[in-house]
Amino acid sequence: MTKQKIQSRGALEKIKPYSPGKPIWEVQREFGLRTVVKLASNENPLGPSPRALEAIREALPELHRYPDAQAIDLRSKIANKLQVLPEQIIVTNGGDELIKLISETFLEPGDEVVVPEPTFGEYEFGGNLMGAAVISVPLKENYEYEVEALLRAVTERTKILYLCSPNNPTGTILSRSQLQQILDFLPKHTLVVLDTAYSDYVSSSEYTDGVEFVKAGYPLIMLKTFSKVYGLAGIRVGYGVASQEIVNSILKVKEPFNVNALAQIAAAAAIEDDDHVTRSAQLVKQERQRLYGVFQELGLRYIESSSNFILLELGTDASKLYQEFMAKGVIVRYGGTWGLPKHVRVTIGTPEENDMFMKTLREILSSQR
Ligand SMILES: *Cc1c(COP(=O)(O)O)cnc(C)c1O
């Protein structure tokens, strides 16, 4: 046979493979461990909404049917909760799919996408996929947003400005007045994507999830996921909220059955499970304070977080310490992927999981000294 010469698109050369948090089974196998806690992917340690599980069980006998291509029931529940029209909602196979669909809808080769740095990697992926130029704007030294720097990066080619609030992996937020300022100064051809995956864990009254700005008619799409506080990461569902015009454009690139039947049913049940959301958010807020206390006691620097994870500075040995955590059965995320080689990001778990994390942290640090 002759040598194959099937060329992939040039744009794909820029795409780096996604490196997910290590799964529990892999670390168990690799290190011969029984007890492993995963604090690496910002999942809900309390598990899925019990109401969602019940709804899934009831729906199983209907799996021979195609899902609702328009996700009517779920969209109406989301619309009801946010007090917008169902036509302003698009439901997707996780928030990740929405980012890809937005990219496919709005980006031409040569367009520009502005993203904060460090932030969630999927924005860059979407830009690269479409051959757009991705312009990164560093957060300030304390990892807060700097409005002026973001606006300075916007040009006549900027199609999308991504804002992640609370930002992954820093946990910092963009305030309502900062967002207002951005929206007021942005040129008419620039769409803002506000990623609010972690909005439920915010305590600050300065925070906005952006829905008020959608209602006021600004060109903004608010992104939300069922993977975090609702505890449904494994079933893949998320959504966007924007003007009908923006939603209709994105619907053109959506596959009809992008959200599976169980995901739709689970999300529709979870969004009404206020009890599960409240308990999950409260756990995070309490445990966040407890973790801060231990970090302070150990003299470690961290970024105050509005989210269910904390960016922790471990110094030049962070990569080695990350490996040691893993060898002791605690999976956290190493900051190297975000250009933060001195940091790890730790997801806030159950009190027991956090105890194990803190015990391991003490052990590792004391053997280092
Ligand atoms: C987890 C996450 C998402 C969405 O994740 P999906 O599981 O694809 O819904 C979106 N944005 C950020 C910042 C996230 O951390």
PDBQT file of the ligand as one rigid body, heavy atoms in Angstrom, charges set to zero:
ROOT
HETATM    1  C1  LIG A 401     -17.119  22.814  34.188  1.00  0.00    +0.000 C 
HETATM    2  C2  LIG A 401     -17.117  24.058  33.413  1.00  0.00    +0.000 A 
HETATM    3  C3  LIG A 401     -17.969  24.267  32.320  1.00  0.00    +0.000 A 
HETATM    4  C4  LIG A 401     -18.941  23.311  31.733  1.00  0.00    +0.000 C 
HETATM    5  O1  LIG A 401     -18.665  22.005  31.834  1.00  0.00    +0.000 OA
HETATM    6  P1  LIG A 401     -19.615  20.917  31.159  1.00  0.00    +0.000 P 
HETATM    7  O2  LIG A 401     -19.360  19.725  31.995  1.00  0.00    +0.000 OA
HETATM    8  O3  LIG A 401     -19.177  20.778  29.745  1.00  0.00    +0.000 OA
HETATM    9  O4  LIG A 401     -21.013  21.421  31.264  1.00  0.00    +0.000 OA
HETATM   10  C5  LIG A 401     -17.965  25.488  31.694  1.00  0.00    +0.000 A 
HETATM   11  N1  LIG A 401     -17.156  26.449  32.106  1.00  0.00    +0.000 NA
HETATM   12  C6  LIG A 401     -16.316  26.292  33.137  1.00  0.00    +0.000 A 
HETATM   13  C7  LIG A 401     -15.481  27.440  33.554  1.00  0.00    +0.000 C 
HETATM   14  C8  LIG A 401     -16.259  25.095  33.812  1.00  0.00    +0.000 A 
HETATM   15  O5  LIG A 401     -15.392  24.954  34.804  1.00  0.00    +0.000 OA
ENDROOT
TORSDOF 0
